[in-house]
Each structure stands twice: as structure tokens, then as C-alpha cells.
């Protein structure tokens, strides 16, 4: 039989298997996902076959008429189901969960919620929280707010209500403890990278902690931060300030800051993670050379920050990075080719070189969020600016659509 004909037949058979299993195999749902009430927008019941030009990826449109996807808007729960938060043009801040029947959406009752950052509290039955920047055009009104799901009701609290404040929140929730980094402006319009935290129930400090003076104006990427907890539960963050990439950590109740990359115009779109040995890694954009970079702490006497270029193949590549590290220490980065609008993915398995792929070239990539499931399979949500839609992509393995056939989201 002709090889080309055989390949076509096999591809068709795999597609039929995916459609059948994707609609008939039910997966276990987390408690919060099982209670998820809602229909808003139009719930998506179709499970799409790959639209990507790159073999190995399945992509699907989550919803359209979207204004923004946050930098940390995608989370995979303990049963490998994806959760999303985004700003919709008609329904404002929206929370979404995907299960075996498709995507299900619910508005959370907050207008004008930009830069959403989503977190699930694993110690509290994976309760979802979303931090957001409450910005209203033309009103010079910014705020930092947070919503969380209490049973079937979303509770909303404005944490900081101050003009020109609340941009770029990065949220972490751990055992009913809430941690947020964000931008705060004082009355004289001096911007500060700031931090605030609270235990449950939330009682927020009157004054956030100011970590770094960002000056009277924010260049493109200035103040972007990524907040995570180390293995001891202590907050650490990467951030862009004064045209450099920086790192801050809490030591003896005081914040300590360090310069990671002092090159000019670097640090935007940074994303911080720790590997299994608690070594910090940061992906970020080099706005001078227009490429994707990675920094990590190199152990030694003394230790130092080592940097490398991951992807310099293009006119302007490496924006909107999102970093994840698997249980073996393998690195995974999603990011945008800002020149062509492609969604790209770079992975560095342990003891193997970097591998770079174009995941989707059908839209105009302007924001990505990457998460790994329990088997280390990458899932990516990205914002297609040209078509005002969110695209969801995930990898299948070994010629079989692994996430759908085994888990059927």
C-alpha cells in the first residue's frame, strides 16, 4: 500500500478514536470543578483536533471576544483538568473549567478586571482565587482586588484602592495563605514594586510592603513580576526594574533584592520557578537583542546568576514568557514570536539540549500561560490579539492523543 495513503488512513483512525474517547470517557473531577455551576457565554462542548502546523500539539479555541489573558491565568488541578481566568469584553472577569464535555464558563461579578492571576489552594480542596487589576478607562481609577469561590458564590475584596496602582498582580495561595506582588503608586505618582499577604479569613495590611522604587514612569515591561514560594513556603519573586532583571526574597522578615541580569533593557515578561533542588530559574525577554533568555542560580563559592539565550531565531522573539519545571528538573517555556505572532514552546529535558517548536501560527500571540499536568505534559493558554480569542494547546505523546484518550478533559 502507498505510504502516503497509509499515513492518511492512520491519521483518520486516530482522529476518530480521539473524538470517540473524548466524548465518552469520563474523568474524575476535583471537588470545586464538580460543583462548578455555570453557563455563561456559550459553553463549548466540542473537543477540537489539532489546528497546529507542528506535529504533536492539539489546539482549540476556548472563547472569543476576549480583552486579555493574564500572565498566570492557566492552572492544572490535581485531576489534570485545566482552569482559566480572563477578561471578557461583555462578561468582564470570567473563570473557566474544562472537563469531558468541554469548557464551562462563569462570570465572577467583577467589572474591569485586567491582568488576572489565578491560583488554586491545594490544601483547601483546590478553591480558586483570582487577583486582578481593577482599571477603568478614562477614570484614572486603578485598584488591586481578589475574588475567591465560597461554595457557589464568588466573594470579592478590593485590597488596595489607589490611583495608578494594582498593575501586573502575581498571586500565590498556599493553605489559606494569600501572597500577591503588584505595582503600587504613591500620591506623587512614584511607582513601587510591592507585596502584600494575608491569612484566612483575609485581613489585609493597611500599607503594602514596598520592595523596589520603579521611578515616575513605567517603561514597557517595567514592574512585571512573578511570585512563587520556595520549598520552605517563603515568598520569592523575579521582576523587571530600572531596565534590568532582578530577584527578591524574604529573609528574617525583610526583603533582600539582587540584580540577576544588568544588561540594558532586559527583564520584561519574566517568569520564576524552582526546580526539585530548590534552585531558581527565570525566563525573560531581552528587549535589546530581541530574544528569549533564561537565568538560573549557579551554586558555588560564591554562587552567581548564570544567563543564556534560549531562542534568538527571529527579529523579535521571546515575549510573554511562562516557565514551568517538571519533576525531573526539565525546563518548559511558552512564549510569543512578537514579529510573526507565533506561539512557541522551548523545552530542555535533563541531559538534553534545548528543543524549540512553533505550537500555533494561526493567530497573533500576545500573552501565554503554561502549566504541566501530573505526567509532565505541557498545556498552554494564549491570547490571540488579532482575533480577540483564547487558544488552548496541549501536547499528545507517542502518536496517540494522550491527554484526551487517557484523561478526556
N, C-alpha and C positions, 0 to 999 in steps of 0.2 A: 504494500500500500504506500502511496505517496506520503513522504514525511510531513509535508505541509498540510495535507488533508488530515492525517492522523492527529497532528497538533491541534487543528481546528476542532476536530471531534472531541478530543480530550478536554480542551478548554470549555466547550459547550457542556460536557458532562459535569465538570467541576462547578460550572455556574448553576446548573440545575440542582446539584447537591447543596450548594450554598443557600439557594432560595428555599429549598425544602426544609433543610435543617434550621435555617434562620427563622422560619416561621412556625416550627413545630417543636423544637427542643426548648423547654423552659429552663431557666436558670434560677438558682437561689437568689433572693433579693435581700439586701440589708434591711433592717427594721425601718429606717427612715424612708428608703425608696419604696418599700411595700406600702407605707401609709401615704405616699405622695398623692395628693388628691387630684391634681389638676389638669384641666384642659383650658388652655389659653392659646392664642394664636391658632394654629391648626396642628394638632398632634400628628407627628409623622409616623405612619405605620409601614412605610416601605424601607427595606434594608438594601442599600444600593450595592451594585457590583462596581469594581474599581473604575474610576474615571481617569486615573493617573496614567501618565506615559511611562512611569517607572514600574517594572515588574516587581511584585512583592507588596504592593500597597493597595488598600481599599479606601476609597474616598466617597463621602456622601455630603450633600447639603443638609445642614441641620435646620436652618431657617433663614429667611430673608428679611429685608427692611431693618437691618441691624446697624446701629450707630457706632458701637465699639465693643471689642472683646478685651478684657483685662489681661495683663501680663501673666497673672497666675490664676486663670479662670477655669482651668480643667483639673479635676481631681478624679482619681480612680479609687473606688472604695474596696473594702476587703473581699467583696464577691466579684471584683473585676468589672463593675459597672461604672461607666463614666458619668460625671456630674459637671455641669457647666453653669457659669453666670455670665450675663452680658447685658448691655444697654440696648433695648429695642426702641425703634422710633415711635411706636404707638403705645407700647405697654411698659415703657421705662425699664426698671431693673427686673430682670427675669432669671429664674432658676430653672434648670432643665436636668432631667434624668433620662438615660436611655436604658430600656430593658428589652425583652424578647419581642415586644410588639412595636418598638420604635422609640422615638423621642417624645417626651411628655414635658409640657411647659407650664410654669405658674408665675404670674407676677407677684412680687413681694410687697407691693404697696408703696414704693418709693419713686418719686419723680426725679428726673435729672440726676441720675446716678452714674457718674463716669468712673473709669479706672477700677472696675470691680475686681476684688481679690477674694477668692473662695477658699474655704478650709472646712474640713470635716474633723470633728473631735472623735478620734478612735476610742477614747476612754469613756465617751458618753454616747454610745450607740450610734456613732457617726452622725451626730447632729450637725447640720450645715450652718455655717456663718458666712456672711459676705460683708467685707469692708468696702466703702465706696467714697468717692469724692462728689459731694453734692454741689454741682456748679450750675448756675442759671445764666444763660447768655444775656448780656446787657444789663445785669443787675449787680455786678461786682460782688456776688454772693457765693462764697465757697464754704464748704464745711466738710468735716470728716465724720462719717456715720458708719453704723454697723447694724445689720439685721441678723436675726437667728430664728430658726424654726422651733416653736414651742408647741408641741403636739401637731395641730394642723394650722396654727396661726403664726404668722411672721411678726416678730416684735422688732421695733425699730428704735434706735437711740442715736441722737446727734452727740458725738463725743466732743468735737471742737467746732464751735460756730464763730468763725473769724474770717474776715475778708481775705481772699487770695490764699487760703490755706486748704489743706486736705488732699493735694495732688499726689498721685503715684503711691497709694497705700499698698503695703505688703503685709499680709495677715498670716499669723500662725496661731492655732488653737491646740492646746495640749492639756487634757484632763481638767477642763473647765477653766483654764487659764488662757487669757487672750493677750496677744502681743501684736503691735502694729507699728511699722515705721511709715513716715509720711513727711510731707513738706508743710512747714508752718511759717506764716508771715507775721512779723510784728507790726505795730501801728505805723511805723515809718517805712514799711514795705522792704524790710530786710528779711530774706528767706533763710530758713534753717531746716536742715535735715533733723527730724525729731522722732521721738519714740514715746509710746505710751503703753501701759499694760494694766490688766485688772484680773482679779479672780472672780469666781461666780458666787453670788449674782454680781453683775458688773457695777462697780462703783469707781468711776474714773477720776483720776487726779485732776485737780483744778488747773494745773500747769504741766504740760508735757515736758519731757527732758529734751533739751536742745543738744544735739551731738556735733553738728558742724555748721558754721556760718557759710551760706552759699552766695552771699552778696545781694546787691539790689536788683539783680535780674537773673533770669534762668536761661542759659543757652540751651540749644537743642540737646536733650538728654540729661541736663543738669538736675540732680536730685533724684534720678532714677535709683531705686534701692531694692534690694532683695533680702528678706529677713528669714532666717532659719534658726532652729535650735540645735546645739551640738548634742553629743551623747549624754551630757550631764544635765540637759534641759536648760542650758544657758543661752540667751539670745545672742546672735552674731549677725552682721549684715555686710553686704557689699553695697557700694554706692558711688555715683559719679559726683564729683565736686571739684571746682576750680580747674576744670579741663583734664582731670586725672581720675584714675580708678583707685578707690580707697576701700578699706576694710575696717570694721569696728567690732569690738567685743566687750562684753560686760565683765569687769574684773573687780572683785571686792566692792561691789555696788557702784562702781564708777566706769564710765565708758572710756575705752582706750582706742585711739584711731591710728591707722597705719596707711601709708601710701603703697599701693600694690604696683601700679604702672604709672610712672611720672612722665611718660611720653605726652606730647601735645594732643589734645582733643581725643582722648580715649575714655571709655567707661560707660558710655550710653548703653541702654538695653542690657544691663548686666543681670546675671542670674547666678546665685550662690547655692552650692550643695556640698555635703560632706560625704566622703567615701566610707567604706566599712571600717577603716582605720582612723576615722575622725580627722582626716586631712581635708582641708578646704580647697575647693575648685571654683573658679568663677569664669563664666563665658561672658564676652562683651564685644562691643563694636569699636573698631579703630577708625575714627572719622577722618584721620589724616591719610591713611593708606587705603581706606575703604575696604577693610577686610574683617573677617571673624577671628577673634583672638581668644585664647584660654590662658588663665593664670592658675597656679596651684602653689601651695606652701611646700617648699622643699625642706625636709628635715635635715638637720646638720648642726654643727657648732661653728658659727651661728647658722640658724635657718634663714631662708630668704624666699622671696616670691620669684618663681620661675614663670616666664611667659613664652608663648609660642603662637604662631599664626596657624590657624586650622584651615581656613579657606580664603585664599586671595585670588581665586579664579573668577574674575568678573570686574566690571567697572565699579560697582558699589554693592558689596555683598557682606552680610553679617549683621543686619538689623534685627531687632525684636527677638533676641535670643532667649531660649528657655532650656535649662540644663537639668538632666536627671542622671543619677548614678545607680547602676544595678547592684545586686547583692555580691557580685564578684569583683566590683570595682570598675566595670566597664562604663565608659562615658557615652552619653547620648545628648545631642544638641539639635533643637529645631531652630530655624532662623529664616529670614527673608533675603532673597536677592532683590535689593532695592532698585536695581536698574531694570530688570526684566519682570519683576513681580512674582518670581517663582517661590514656592515653599520648598526649602531644602532641609536635609537631615544629615548630620555627621555623627558617626559612631566610632569609638575607639575601644574595641574589645581588649581585655587584658592580654598582653604579649602579642599584639597585632597592630598594624598601622591604622591611621585614620581612613575611614571609608566614607565617601560623600555621594549623596544621591539627590536628584530632583524628585520630590514626592508628588508635586502637583504644579502644572504650568498653565492651569485653566483660568486662574484669577489674578488678582493684584494683591500679593501678600502684604499685610500691614498690621501685624500682631500675631504672635504664636504663643501657645501654651502646651508644654509637653509633660506627659506622665507615663510611668511604667506600670504594667499590671503585675500580678503575683508571679508570673513566669518571665518577667523582664521584657515583655513585648511592648514596644513603644506605641503610644497613642498621642495624636497631635490635633489640637483645635487651632484653626487660624481664621483671621478676619480677612475677607476678600473685599478690599476697599472699593474697587471699581463696581462691583455688583451688590454691595451692601449686604453681604451674606456671611454666615459662618460655615466653614467646611470642617468636617471631622475626618481624620485619616488614621488608619491603624494598619500595622503590618500583619501579613499572614506568612506562615512558615512552611517550608518543605513542599511547596506546590499545592498545599491544602489551605483553605481559608480558616486558619486555626482559631482565631477569636470567635468566629461565628459557629463553626461546626462543634467546637467543644464547649463554648460558653453561651452562645446565642444571646447577645446583649438585648 
